[in-house]
Amino acid sequence: MLVCSSNARDPNVIIIFTDDQGYGDLGCYGSTSIKTPHLDQLAIEGMKLTDFHVPSPVCSPSRAGLLTGCYPKRVGMHRHVVFPFHRYGLHPDELTLADHLKANGYATACVGKWHLGHMPETLPTAQGFDSYFGIPYSNDMSHPDNKKKPRMNQDESWRRQDHFSKLWNTPLMKDEKIIELPVNQRTITRRYTDEAIRFITTNKDRPFFLYLPHSMPHIPLYVPDDVLDPDPKHAYRCVIEHIDAECGRLIQTVKDLGLEKETYIIFTSDNGPWLSYKHHGGSAGPLRSGKGTTFEGGQRVPCIIWGPGRVPAGSRSDALTSSIDLLPTLANLSGYPLKAKAPIDGLDLSGVFLEQKPSPRSEFLHYSSNGKLEGIRQGAWKLLVKEVRAKKVKGKAQPPRKQVMLYNLSKDLGEQVNVAETFPEKVATMQKRMIELDTEIEKNARPVFGQKR
């Protein structure tokens, strides 16, 4: 096992995790309409991953996968997202990346959107984080039961930000307490960055782990006055460019403190873009579909790895990788390889990040937004088996039919040419394998907090 800690002290880890940002929403991933100079520079100084996937096309399961190194189904967090009226969340007995690094002397902080349970037993402070500052769920959810949510036209909300942002009863928390209700969503991206910079500065002389899951660009979209473009057709672009600028402040802080040679920064997104919101949503670039689907646009996301002196500058990896691989990878890069008590699904990508070696990951399962097994990736091949609503017969509902799709992503990145009928043996082999892998996960699945299996 490759263990890399070339510095005198253990390396710092920063994960920046945006919400609903698409594969095509950064300049370095092909965007011509959105300017992201700071994140583009991060890619120039580090590595860009082109085949990086999250384990769910919606946020709560995706976040569970990143922190635990597991497919969400293994940790019981696969059944869509957590709402304010839910009384369950990620089990505190699960080993998170924060748990692992804290146990090895790291200062740990979560700053941003959590969305893995808002009860005290499931908040970040019960999951390995020394402190928490952020919104406990999505910014379009209201405390305490998600009732009386405002109805609004997104364009009008953008034009009248001060008015509409106050209609959401969304809380801001500090550790386990609500400190602002409703939170000022117009300033939250910048306030997250302020809090993150305080944490980094305070802990500059010791190893730290900062998890910074931004609430944006999940709708409703808001920005401060000083960066506002009042044209709602530019809303999404404006928000991403604001996030980029705030990331630039954070990165510059790391450099100003002389920590760049001992810090890893990872930038990625929790799932693909919310396409139904048009100019309030992002772009999947060349990929098919977006958030909520198991097509590439729903789960393949941008990912940049930065680590001067360790991660080769200006490098690119087309290897199959996933956010569930970050737990064992970062544990190894920290110099404290993981000793998990229970099975995980993540694989160590240290060789990919440091030496541009092939990925140890040759397979990847695809689960729907509700946690239903829908497909598998093997090399360049991707199989999807979806249930499709059948048309009514004489007014009577019919059982759903199965739609089988096979794509060769090396030739058809946009998933436009279904070759399932041409390769029936490959379909059968891949379908057997995905069921086999899912059966093991289901057999050994662990419960969430607040619910019995």
Buried (B, 14 or more C-beta within 10 A) or exposed (E): EBEBBEBEEBBBBBBBBBBBBBBBBBBBBEBEEBBBEBBBBBBEBBBBBBBBBBBBBBBBBBBBBBBBBBBBBBBBBBBBBBBBEBEBBBBBEBBBBBBBBBEBEBBBBBBBBBBBBBBEBBBBBBBBBBBBBBBBBBBBBBBEEBEEEBEBEBBEBBBEBEEBBBBBBBBBBEBBEBEBBBBBBBBBBBBBBBBBBBBBEEBBEEBBBBBBBBBBBBBBBBBBEEBBBEEBEBBBBBBBBBBBBBBBBBBEBBEEBEBBEBBBBBBBBBBBBBBEBEBBBBBBBBBBBBBBBBBBBBBBBBBBBBBBEBBBEEBEBEBBBBBBBBBBBBBBBBBBBBEBEEEBBBBBBBBBBBEBBEBBBEEBBBBBBEBBBBBBBBEBBBBBBBEEEEEEEEEEEEEEEEEBBBBBBEEBBBBEEBBBEEBEEBBEBBBEBBEEBBEEBEEEBBEBBBEEE
